[in-house]
Amino acid sequence: MVEEDEYCIDILLQSKAIQKALREIDHLMLENPLQKCAADATGKGRKDEAIKEVLQVFKKYKWN
């Protein structure tokens, strides 16, 4: 779109849509492994540590 000199607002809207879609993919990709890790950690007595790790990832990347 940039190379084709499209209207800048259209480019920004498209960029935001792509970013939102990627965030949603990240959440989906994290959900299943997170559930497995939490279950594993709970079984090994590491529940609090596992929760702390996950929260650190979310804070670091400011996921919404």
N, CA, C and O of each residue as an XYZ file, in Angstrom:
256
protein
N       0.816     -1.182      0.000
C       0.000      0.000      0.000
C       0.870      1.259      0.000
O       0.545      2.250     -0.654
N       1.972      1.206      0.738
C       2.875      2.355      0.773
C       3.491      2.569     -0.595
O       3.547      3.690     -1.100
N       3.954      1.476     -1.188
C       4.573      1.579     -2.514
C       3.602      2.078     -3.570
O       4.001      2.711     -4.548
N       2.324      1.787     -3.364
C       1.306      2.214     -4.320
C       0.737      3.584     -3.970
O      -0.222      4.043     -4.591
N       1.337      4.237     -2.965
C       0.950      5.584     -2.557
C      -0.526      5.678     -2.172
O      -1.231      6.615     -2.546
N      -0.974      4.662     -1.403
C      -2.362      4.656     -0.923
C      -2.541      5.754      0.130
O      -1.567      6.257      0.690
N      -3.770      6.107      0.383
C      -4.120      7.118      1.377
C      -3.580      6.697      2.736
O      -3.778      5.557      3.157
N      -2.893      7.615      3.432
C      -2.190      7.263      4.674
C      -3.122      6.722      5.756
O      -2.730      5.828      6.505
N      -4.334      7.238      5.854
C      -5.278      6.738      6.860
C      -5.638      5.283      6.577
O      -5.767      4.484      7.505
N      -5.799      4.940      5.322
C      -6.093      3.545      4.956
C      -4.939      2.630      5.345
O      -5.157      1.503      5.790
N      -3.726      3.109      5.178
C      -2.547      2.318      5.550
C      -2.521      2.110      7.063
O      -2.278      1.000      7.537
N      -2.769      3.171      7.812
C      -2.778      3.056      9.278
C      -3.873      2.118      9.761
O      -3.640      1.313     10.662
N      -5.053      2.208      9.182
C      -6.143      1.318      9.567
C      -5.792     -0.139      9.282
O      -6.071     -1.024     10.092
N      -5.187     -0.378      8.142
C      -4.780     -1.735      7.785
C      -3.711     -2.246      8.751
O      -3.744     -3.402      9.172
N      -2.773     -1.382      9.093
C      -1.715     -1.753     10.026
C      -2.295     -2.131     11.387
O      -1.892     -3.136     11.974
N      -3.233     -1.336     11.892
C      -3.852     -1.631     13.187
C      -4.626     -2.946     13.131
O      -4.602     -3.719     14.088
N      -5.304     -3.200     12.031
C      -6.045     -4.453     11.890
C      -5.095     -5.650     11.925
O      -5.394     -6.671     12.545
N      -3.969     -5.518     11.267
C      -2.975     -6.596     11.254
C      -2.416     -6.818     12.654
O      -2.263     -7.959     13.090
N      -2.110     -5.730     13.357
C      -1.581     -5.847     14.715
C      -2.575     -6.544     15.638
O      -2.192     -7.389     16.446
N      -3.844     -6.190     15.516
C      -4.874     -6.822     16.345
C      -4.968     -8.318     16.038
O      -5.065     -9.141     16.948
N      -4.939     -8.657     14.761
C      -5.013    -10.070     14.372
C      -3.817    -10.845     14.927
O      -3.971    -11.974     15.394
N      -2.640    -10.250     14.879
C      -1.453    -10.918     15.408
C      -1.542    -11.098     16.924
O      -1.125    -12.134     17.442
N      -2.074    -10.117     17.637
C      -2.256    -10.262     19.084
C      -3.203    -11.418     19.389
O      -2.973    -12.193     20.318
N      -4.265    -11.526     18.604
C      -5.221    -12.616     18.816
C      -4.574    -13.971     18.560
O      -4.834    -14.934     19.283
N      -3.740    -14.046     17.543
C      -3.018    -15.291     17.266
C      -2.087    -15.620     18.430
O      -2.009    -16.771     18.860
N      -1.384    -14.613     18.939
C      -0.494    -14.835     20.086
C      -1.261    -15.405     21.274
O      -0.795    -16.334     21.934
N      -2.426    -14.851     21.541
C      -3.235    -15.338     22.665
C      -3.661    -16.790     22.443
O      -3.601    -17.608     23.361
N      -4.085    -17.100     21.230
C      -4.500    -18.476     20.941
C      -3.340    -19.443     21.048
O      -3.491    -20.552     21.562
N      -2.178    -19.020     20.562
C      -1.001    -19.886     20.604
C      -0.529    -20.113     22.035
O       0.049    -21.156     22.342
N      -0.769    -19.152     22.901
C      -0.336    -19.262     24.284
C      -1.303    -20.068     25.137
O      -0.897    -20.708     26.107
N      -2.569    -20.038     24.782
C      -3.603    -20.620     25.635
C      -3.376    -22.104     25.941
O      -3.346    -22.485     27.111
N      -3.219    -22.934     24.934
C      -3.062    -24.373     25.172
C      -1.771    -24.718     25.909
O      -1.813    -25.464     26.887
N      -0.623    -24.197     25.469
C       0.592    -24.505     26.230
C       0.532    -23.987     27.656
O       1.071    -24.611     28.570
N      -0.120    -22.851     27.849
C      -0.234    -22.296     29.194
C      -1.027    -23.235     30.096
O      -0.650    -23.474     31.243
N      -2.120    -23.761     29.571
C      -2.920    -24.687     30.364
C      -2.102    -25.924     30.727
O      -2.171    -26.408     31.857
N      -1.335    -26.430     29.775
C      -0.505    -27.612     30.035
C       0.588    -27.285     31.050
O       0.835    -28.053     31.980
N       1.240    -26.136     30.861
C       2.303    -25.751     31.793
C       1.764    -25.543     33.201
O       2.395    -25.942     34.179
N       0.607    -24.923     33.301
C       0.018    -24.694     34.619
C      -0.311    -26.028     35.288
O      -0.073    -26.205     36.482
N      -0.850    -26.949     34.523
C      -1.170    -28.267     35.080
C       0.098    -28.985     35.521
O       0.145    -29.562     36.608
N       1.132    -28.948     34.672
C       2.406    -29.579     35.017
C       3.020    -28.933     36.256
O       3.490    -29.620     37.163
N       3.007    -27.591     36.276
C       3.612    -26.868     37.394
C       2.871    -27.153     38.694
O       3.490    -27.305     39.748
N       1.555    -27.225     38.616
C       0.756    -27.520     39.808
C       1.106    -28.898     40.344
O       1.231    -29.094     41.553
N       1.261    -29.851     39.433
C       1.609    -31.213     39.841
C       2.993    -31.306     40.452
O       3.269    -32.214     41.237
N       3.864    -30.377     40.100
C       5.240    -30.389     40.612
C       5.435    -29.388     41.750
O       6.560    -29.176     42.202
N       4.339    -28.768     42.218
C       4.452    -27.816     43.313
C       5.041    -26.479     42.904
O       5.559    -25.751     43.750
N       4.972    -26.143     41.624
C       5.552    -24.895     41.115
C       4.467    -23.921     40.647
O       4.745    -23.043     39.830
N       3.272    -24.056     41.137
C       2.146    -23.254     40.650
C       2.430    -21.749     40.734
O       2.253    -21.031     39.750
N       2.866    -21.275     41.896
C       3.112    -19.838     42.071
C       4.204    -19.338     41.137
O       4.096    -18.248     40.575
N       5.251    -20.131     40.971
C       6.348    -19.764     40.073
C       5.861    -19.690     38.621
O       6.234    -18.774     37.888
N       5.044    -20.635     38.215
C       4.519    -20.654     36.848
C       3.628    -19.446     36.588
O       3.711    -18.832     35.524
N       2.789    -19.108     37.535
C       1.915    -17.944     37.382
C       2.752    -16.674     37.264
O       2.457    -15.807     36.442
N       3.778    -16.568     38.073
C       4.660    -15.396     38.031
C       5.335    -15.277     36.657
O       5.433    -14.179     36.110
N       5.795    -16.393     36.107
C       6.426    -16.381     34.785
C       5.474    -15.864     33.714
O       5.847    -15.031     32.889
N       4.259    -16.359     33.734
C       3.267    -15.959     32.737
C       2.973    -14.466     32.867
O       2.910    -13.758     31.862
N       2.796    -13.995     34.068
C       2.520    -12.571     34.267
C       3.673    -11.707     33.783
O       3.447    -10.627     33.236
N       4.896    -12.159     33.974
C       6.059    -11.415     33.495
C       6.046    -11.288     31.978
O       6.371    -10.230     31.438
N       5.674    -12.359     31.291
C       5.596    -12.313     29.829
C       4.549    -11.294     29.394
O       4.800    -10.485     28.502
N       3.389    -11.333     30.017
C       2.318    -10.407     29.650
C       2.728     -8.964     29.938
O       2.442     -8.072     29.140
N       3.390     -8.726     31.062
C       3.824     -7.361     31.397
C       4.908     -6.888     30.433
O       4.905     -5.734     30.002
N       5.822     -7.773     30.102
C       6.947     -7.388     29.230
C       6.439     -6.955     27.859
O       6.923     -5.971     27.299
N       5.480     -7.676     27.327
C       5.011     -7.385     25.986
C       3.705     -6.597     25.972
O       3.148     -6.329     24.908
N       3.218     -6.226     27.161
C       2.020     -5.405     27.303
C       0.873     -5.914     26.460
O       0.240     -5.155     25.725
N       0.604     -7.220     26.572
C      -0.510     -7.815     25.826
C      -1.815     -7.390     26.436
O      -1.935     -7.267     27.655
N      -2.774     -7.171     25.605
C      -4.116     -6.774     26.074
C      -5.086     -7.899     25.869
O      -6.265     -7.766     26.198
